[in-house]
Amino acid sequence: MPNFHYIALDQNGQEVAGELEASSESEAINMLRQNQLYPTQVAQEGKGDAAVKKRAKTTNSSKGKGKVVKAGASAKVKSKTLMIFTRQLATLIDSGLPLLRGLTVLSRQEPHPIMKSTIATLAENVQTGSTFSETLTQYPKIFNKLYVNMVKAGELGGVLEIVLNRLAEYQEKAQKLKNKIMAAMIYPIIVMFIAMAIMVFLMLVIVPRFEKIFEDMLGDKNKLPELTKLVIGFSRWMGDNVLYLGGGIAIFFVGWRLFASTPGGRRSIDSWKLKLPLFGDVQRKTAISRFTRTLGTLVTSGVPILQALNITRETAGNAIISDAIVKVHDAVKEGESMVGPLEASNVFPPMVISMVDVGEETGQLPEMLLKIADVYEDEVDNSVSALTSMLEPLMIVMLALVVGTIVMALFLPLIEVIKGLSAG
C-alpha cells in the first residue's frame, strides 16, 4: 500500500505531522479521524507530499516567533491573506473541528501579525457567546459585507462549513481573475516606462553632447538635416523645462485622483474604461463576471435577493455596473423581472440577459448566474491572452520607433561628414 504524509490537529488543537499506509486518500483520512486526529492536509508520497513536508517544517520552525500586534477596527490585510484564512478555516470545520478550536489553532499558526491578532479576538468573542458573524463586523476593513452576510446565512442555516468553502472558492477565483488582469497590464506599463526612461536619457544626456560635436565639426547649424534640428530643438526644450514637466505630471496625477474621488468623476472614468479600444472589452467582461459571481454566491448561500443586490452593488468595482444593479434592485423590490433593467443599462450582452431570463423562469437563477460567471472568466482569460499577444509586438514597434528616430537623427549629420571627408 502507498504511504501518505499528513498534517493534522490533535484533541488539544496542536498540529502534528507524520505518515501512514493506506489504500487511498479517503481511507487515510478515516484512519486519522479514528485516532482522534483532524487532518488538514493529506498527500500521497511522491504526489504533492513535498508541499506537506514544507508546511510542517515551516509551522514547527515558526512557533513562538510571532510578533504580537493588536489589530484595531481599521486594520487591513491583503486579499490573499484573507483567502488563505478562509480556506484553512473551512478545511478545519469540514474535518469535524469546532469553530472555536479552529479559530484558536489558526491564531497560533498565523504568520501575519495583524491577522493573528484579529483571529485571536474572533476566538475570544466566540468563546464569550457571540456569533461568528457578529464578531466579524468588528473588522469591516478585513471582512466586508459580502463575507459577513454569507457567514450569517451559513450560521442560520447550520451550513457554516459549506458557506466557508463557497467563500474560499469565491475568493480564490476573484484573486485568479485579478492576477490575470494585472498580468495583462504589467507588460505594457513596463515597456512604456522603459521607453520614456530611454527617451528622457537620450534627450537630456546624449543629444546635448552630440549637439556640441556637431557645432565643432560643422559650425553652421543650418547644414544639419531637418530631423536632427527637430530632435535637438526638442532636447533643448526638455532641458529648459524639465522642472515644469515634472511639476505638470505631478499636478496631472493629483488632479486625476481628485477627479476620480468624486461620484461624477468616478462614473465618467468607469464609463470611459468600458469604451477603451483594447482594454474596454476586458473591463466589461471582468465586471460582468464579478457581478454574476458575487450575486450567485450570495443567493446560493441563503442571503435574500434584495440584500444580495445591495452587497453586490458595493462590490461591483464599476460605477456604471453599480447604477445598473440599483435599477435591478428597485425592479425586484416592485416584483418585476431583472431582465428589463439589465437590458436598459446597455452594459450586459444579450447572452447574459437571456440566461438571467431563463434562470428566473425556471427558478434556477443562482445556478445560472454562476454559469455566467464561469463563462465570462474563461472569456477574460482568452481576452487577456489575445490582448497580451497583440500588445507585445505593438509595444516593441513603438519602442523601436522612439529610439530609432533619435538614433537616426544623431547619425545623419555624421554620415554627411563622412561623405564630405571621403570626397575631399
Number of C-alpha atoms within 10 A of each C-alpha: 8 12 18 23 23 24 21 23 23 16 12 9 18 13 20 16 18 13 15 15 16 17 11 14 16 11 12 23 21 15 16 19 17 10 10 13 24 26 26 20 19 21 21 21 17 11 10 13 18 14 13 21 17 11 15 19 12 12 16 14 10 13 12 9 8 14 12 11 13 14 18 13 12 10 15 16 14 9 15 12 14 17 19 15 19 21 18 20 23 24 21 25 22 18 18 14 21 11 19 16 18 21 25 19 21 20 22 20 18 21 17 16 16 19 24 24 20 24 23 21 20 24 23 16 17 18 14 8 8 13 15 20 20 15 18 23 17 17 17 15 14 21 18 15 19 22 21 18 24 25 27 22 21 20 16 11 12 11 13 22 21 16 25 24 19 20 24 22 16 17 21 18 16 20 15 14 19 13 12 16 19 12 14 22 16 12 15 17 12 12 16 16 12 13 20 14 12 14 18 16 12 17 22 18 13 16 23 16 12 16 17 12 13 19 12 10 12 16 12 10 12 9 12 20 14 12 16 22 17 13 19 20 14 15 22 15 13 16 16 12 12 14 11 11 13 11 11 12 12 12 12 12 11 12 12 13 13 12 15 16 12 11 10 12 16 18 19 15 17 19 18 11 18 20 14 12 8 14 17 16 18 23 19 22 24 23 23 23 26 23 25 24 24 27 27 24 23 27 21 21 24 18 21 13 18 15 16 22 24 17 20 25 22 15 16 22 15 22 20 20 23 21 16 19 24 16 17 22 23 15 16 17 12 9 9 13 17 19 19 14 21 21 16 11 15 11 17 17 13 12 10 21 17 13 17 24 18 15 16 16 11 10 11 13 20 22 16 21 25 20 17 22 25 16 14 24 23 15 17 22 19 13 20 21 15 12 16 18 12 12 17 13 11 13 18 14 12 14 19 12 13 14 14 13 14 20 16 13 20 23 13 15 20 17 11 15 15 11 11 10 9 8 7 6
